[in-house]
Amino acid sequence: MQVNIIIFGPLKDITGTGNITLYDVADSDQLIQQLHIRYPALSEFSYLVAVEKEVITSNKVLADNYTVALLPPYSGG
């Protein structure tokens, strides 16, 4: 199973890319854990996680080819 991750804003600077693919992650908690292991500086930032274009606030089971987005805080006017 593969999950495609799109990364925005300053989070992209941490990872050095705007797209990452992870394999064999069962849920969003496991995905975030793997990203924090691979990119420790991510754990120092606050960001939202969206799964299939829906912002989540708790763990979500992932399916093959799901898209997950990491969204930094934003403001507008």
Helices and strands as residue ranges (DSSP letters): E 2-7, H 10-15, E 19-23, H 28-38, G 40-44, E 48-51, E 54-56, E 66-71
